[in-house]
Amino acid sequence: MKKNDDDSIEKTEKRAIISSSGDFTEFEKHISVSGSAKISGGKVDKSLRISGSGKINGDLECNELTSSGSLEGSGNITVHGDISSSGTFNVAGFLYGDESADFAGSAQVGNIVTIQGSLVASGTFIGGNFVRGEQGITLSGSSDINGNLSSEKSININGSTEIEGNVVAEDVIIGNLEKIRKQHYRIHGSIFAKNDVNVIRTQVERDIKGRNVKIGRGSEIFGNVYYVENVEIDEKAKLANEPIQIKLEEL
C-alpha cells in the first residue's frame, strides 16, 4: 500500500502548477490564463493559452500552446499539438511540437527546434543548434539559425537571414522571386535539395546541390554548384567554380 502512495505522490509532483495574478479559467480541454502567470515545470494534460506574461520554471509538457503576450521558459518545452505565438517567445532549452508552429512576433529557442508539422516565422526568429520543420519551413522576417535548417518539404526564406550550418529540404527557395529586395542572405554551410534550388542575393560559403539549380542576381557561391538536369546562372551572380552536372543518385 505504501508503494502505491509513493507512486501517487511521484505522479503528482510531475504535474505543473499554474498561478496567475489575473484570470485563471480551467475548461475541459484547455486552461486559459491572463495577466502575469507562473508555471512550474511538469505536465499539463490540456491545452495552455496565455494572453499576458508567462514564466515557465523548468521543463513543460502540454497538449497545445498559445501565447499572445510574452512567454519565457528556463527549460525544455514539449507540445502535443500546435504552437502559436504572437508576442515574445523565449525558451532556453529545446522546443518540440508534434503539430505545427506559427511565430508572428519575436521567438528565440536556445537549443534544438523540432516541429513535426510546418514551421512559420514572420517576425524575428533565432534558433539553436538544429531547426527542423518536417512539413515545410517559411521564414519571412529576420532569422538567425545557429546550426542546420532542414525539412522533408520546402524551405522558403524571404527575410534577412543568416544560417551557420546547412540547409536541407525537398526544395529550397531563398529570396523573393517576384520582387527583388535589397537584403542579403548568408549561408555558412551548404544547400542540399532533392528537387529545386532557387536563390537570389544569397551568399553560400560551401556547396549547392539540387536536381534543378537557379542562381539569381546578387548571389555569390564560394563552393561548387552541382545539378542533375538544369542550371541557370544570372549574369550578375558570382561563382567560384563552373557548375558540375551529376547523376540523380549522387544527390
C-alpha positions as CSV (number, residue, x, y, z in Angstrom):
1,M,0.0,0.0,0.0
2,K,2.8,2.3,0.8
3,K,4.4,1.8,-2.6
4,N,1.1,2.9,-4.3
5,D,1.0,6.0,-2.1
6,D,4.6,6.8,-3.1
7,D,3.8,6.3,-6.8
8,S,0.8,8.7,-6.4
9,I,3.0,11.4,-4.8
10,E,5.6,11.0,-7.6
11,K,3.0,11.4,-10.3
12,T,1.5,14.5,-8.5
13,E,5.0,16.1,-8.3
14,K,5.3,15.9,-12.1
15,R,2.1,18.0,-12.7
16,A,2.7,21.6,-13.5
17,I,1.4,24.2,-11.0
18,I,0.0,27.4,-12.6
19,S,-0.6,30.6,-10.7
20,S,-1.7,33.9,-12.0
21,S,-2.3,37.5,-10.8
22,G,-5.1,37.8,-13.4
23,D,-7.8,35.5,-14.6
24,F,-7.3,31.7,-14.4
25,T,-10.0,29.6,-16.0
26,E,-9.9,25.8,-16.5
27,F,-12.1,24.2,-19.1
28,E,-12.5,20.5,-20.1
29,K,-9.8,20.6,-22.7
30,H,-7.8,23.8,-22.1
31,I,-6.6,26.2,-19.4
32,S,-6.8,30.0,-20.1
33,V,-4.5,32.4,-18.2
34,S,-4.4,36.2,-18.4
35,G,-2.3,38.6,-16.5
36,S,1.1,37.6,-15.0
37,A,1.4,33.8,-14.8
38,K,3.9,31.5,-13.3
39,I,4.2,27.9,-14.3
40,S,6.3,25.2,-12.6
41,G,8.0,22.5,-14.5
42,G,5.8,19.5,-15.2
43,K,2.9,18.3,-17.3
44,V,-0.4,19.8,-18.2
45,D,-2.9,17.3,-19.7
46,K,-4.7,20.1,-21.5
47,S,-4.1,22.9,-24.0
48,L,-2.5,26.1,-22.4
49,R,-3.5,29.6,-23.5
50,I,-1.6,32.6,-22.1
51,S,-2.7,36.1,-23.0
52,G,-0.4,38.0,-20.6
53,S,3.0,37.4,-19.3
54,G,4.0,33.8,-18.6
55,K,7.1,32.4,-17.0
56,I,7.9,28.7,-17.0
57,N,10.4,27.4,-14.4
58,G,11.7,24.1,-15.7
59,D,10.5,21.7,-18.4
60,L,6.9,21.9,-19.5
61,E,4.7,19.4,-21.4
62,C,1.2,20.3,-22.6
63,N,-1.3,19.4,-25.4
64,E,-1.3,22.8,-27.2
65,L,0.4,26.1,-26.5
66,T,-0.9,29.5,-27.5
67,S,0.7,32.8,-26.3
68,S,-0.4,36.3,-27.2
69,G,1.8,38.1,-24.7
70,S,5.3,37.2,-23.6
71,L,6.4,33.7,-22.7
72,E,9.7,32.8,-21.1
73,G,10.9,29.3,-20.3
74,S,14.0,28.2,-18.5
75,G,14.0,24.6,-19.7
76,N,12.5,22.5,-22.5
77,I,9.0,22.7,-23.9
78,T,7.2,19.7,-25.4
79,V,3.8,20.4,-27.1
80,H,1.4,17.6,-28.3
81,G,-0.4,19.9,-30.7
82,D,0.0,23.3,-32.3
83,I,2.3,26.1,-31.1
84,S,1.2,29.7,-31.7
85,S,2.8,32.9,-30.5
86,S,2.0,36.5,-31.5
87,G,4.2,38.2,-28.9
88,T,7.6,37.4,-27.4
89,F,8.5,33.7,-27.1
90,N,11.8,32.8,-25.4
91,V,12.9,29.3,-24.4
92,A,16.3,28.4,-23.1
93,G,16.2,24.7,-23.9
94,F,14.7,22.7,-26.8
95,L,11.3,23.0,-28.4
96,Y,9.3,20.0,-29.6
97,G,5.9,20.1,-31.3
98,D,4.1,17.2,-32.9
99,E,1.9,19.5,-35.0
100,S,2.7,23.0,-36.5
101,A,4.3,26.1,-35.1
102,D,3.5,29.7,-36.0
103,F,5.5,32.7,-34.6
104,A,4.3,36.1,-35.6
105,G,6.3,38.1,-33.1
106,S,9.8,37.6,-31.6
107,A,10.9,34.0,-31.0
108,Q,14.1,32.6,-29.6
109,V,15.0,29.0,-28.8
110,G,18.3,28.2,-27.2
111,N,18.6,24.6,-28.3
112,I,17.1,22.2,-30.9
113,V,13.8,23.0,-32.5
114,T,11.8,20.0,-33.9
115,I,8.4,20.6,-35.4
116,Q,6.5,17.6,-36.9
117,G,4.2,19.9,-38.9
118,S,5.1,23.2,-40.6
119,L,7.2,25.9,-39.1
120,V,6.3,29.5,-39.9
121,A,8.1,32.6,-38.5
122,S,7.0,36.0,-39.8
123,G,8.9,38.1,-37.1
124,T,12.3,37.8,-35.5
125,F,13.3,34.1,-35.2
126,I,16.5,32.8,-33.5
127,G,17.0,29.1,-33.5
128,G,19.5,26.8,-31.7
129,N,21.9,24.1,-32.9
130,F,19.3,22.5,-35.2
131,V,16.0,23.6,-36.6
132,R,13.6,21.2,-38.3
133,G,10.1,21.6,-39.7
134,E,9.0,18.3,-41.2
135,Q,6.2,19.6,-43.3
136,G,7.9,22.8,-44.5
137,I,9.5,26.0,-43.2
138,T,8.7,29.6,-44.1
139,L,10.9,32.4,-42.7
140,S,9.7,35.9,-43.8
141,G,11.1,38.1,-41.0
142,S,14.6,38.4,-39.6
143,S,16.1,35.0,-38.8
144,D,19.3,33.7,-37.3
145,I,19.9,29.9,-37.2
146,N,22.9,28.8,-35.2
147,G,23.1,25.4,-36.9
148,N,21.4,23.4,-39.6
149,L,17.9,24.1,-41.1
150,S,16.0,21.1,-42.6
151,S,12.7,19.9,-43.8
152,E,11.2,17.0,-45.7
153,K,9.2,19.5,-47.7
154,S,10.0,23.0,-48.9
155,I,12.1,25.7,-47.2
156,N,11.1,29.2,-48.3
157,I,13.2,32.2,-46.9
158,N,12.2,35.8,-47.6
159,G,13.7,37.9,-44.9
160,S,17.1,38.9,-43.6
161,T,18.6,35.5,-42.7
162,E,21.9,34.1,-41.6
163,I,22.4,30.3,-41.2
164,E,25.5,28.9,-39.6
165,G,25.0,25.3,-40.9
166,N,23.5,23.6,-43.9
167,V,20.0,24.0,-45.5
168,V,18.5,20.6,-46.4
169,A,15.0,20.2,-48.0
170,E,13.0,18.9,-50.9
171,D,13.0,22.4,-52.4
172,V,15.0,25.5,-51.2
173,I,13.8,29.0,-52.3
174,I,15.7,31.9,-50.9
175,G,14.7,35.5,-51.8
176,N,11.5,37.0,-53.2
177,L,11.4,35.7,-56.8
178,E,8.8,38.2,-57.9
179,K,10.3,41.4,-56.3
180,I,14.0,41.8,-55.8
181,R,14.7,43.2,-52.3
182,K,17.9,44.7,-51.1
183,Q,18.6,42.4,-48.2
184,H,21.1,39.6,-48.5
185,Y,21.0,36.0,-47.2
186,R,24.1,34.3,-45.9
187,I,24.5,30.5,-45.6
188,H,27.8,29.5,-43.9
189,G,27.3,25.8,-44.9
190,S,25.8,24.1,-48.0
191,I,22.4,23.9,-49.6
192,F,21.1,20.4,-50.5
193,A,17.8,19.9,-52.2
194,K,16.1,16.7,-53.6
195,N,14.5,18.8,-56.3
196,D,14.9,22.5,-56.9
197,V,17.2,25.3,-55.5
198,N,16.4,28.9,-56.4
199,V,18.3,31.6,-54.7
200,I,18.6,35.4,-55.1
201,R,21.1,37.7,-53.3
202,T,22.4,34.7,-51.4
203,Q,25.9,34.1,-50.2
204,V,26.8,30.4,-49.8
205,E,30.2,29.6,-48.4
206,R,30.1,26.0,-49.4
207,D,28.2,23.9,-52.0
208,I,24.8,23.9,-53.6
209,K,23.4,20.6,-54.9
210,G,20.0,20.0,-56.5
211,R,18.1,18.5,-59.4
212,N,17.5,21.9,-60.9
213,V,19.5,24.9,-59.7
214,K,19.0,28.6,-60.4
215,I,21.4,31.2,-59.1
216,G,19.9,34.6,-59.2
217,R,21.4,38.1,-59.3
218,G,23.5,39.3,-56.4
219,S,24.3,35.8,-55.3
220,E,27.9,34.5,-54.6
221,I,28.8,30.9,-54.3
222,F,32.2,30.0,-52.9
223,G,31.9,26.2,-53.2
224,N,30.7,24.1,-56.1
225,V,27.3,24.1,-57.8
226,Y,26.1,20.6,-58.6
227,Y,23.0,20.0,-60.7
228,V,21.3,16.9,-62.3
229,E,19.0,18.4,-65.1
230,N,19.2,22.1,-65.4
231,V,21.3,25.0,-64.1
232,E,20.7,28.8,-64.7
233,I,23.2,31.4,-63.6
234,D,22.3,35.1,-63.6
235,E,24.9,37.3,-65.3
236,K,25.1,39.3,-62.0
237,A,25.9,36.2,-59.9
238,K,29.4,35.1,-58.9
239,L,30.6,31.5,-58.9
240,A,34.0,30.4,-57.7
241,N,33.8,27.3,-59.9
242,E,31.9,26.2,-63.1
243,P,28.7,24.2,-62.4
244,I,29.1,20.4,-62.3
245,Q,26.5,18.1,-63.7
246,I,25.9,14.9,-61.6
247,K,23.7,11.8,-61.8
248,L,20.4,11.7,-59.9
249,E,21.8,9.0,-57.5
250,E,24.5,11.4,-56.4
251,L,22.0,13.9,-54.9
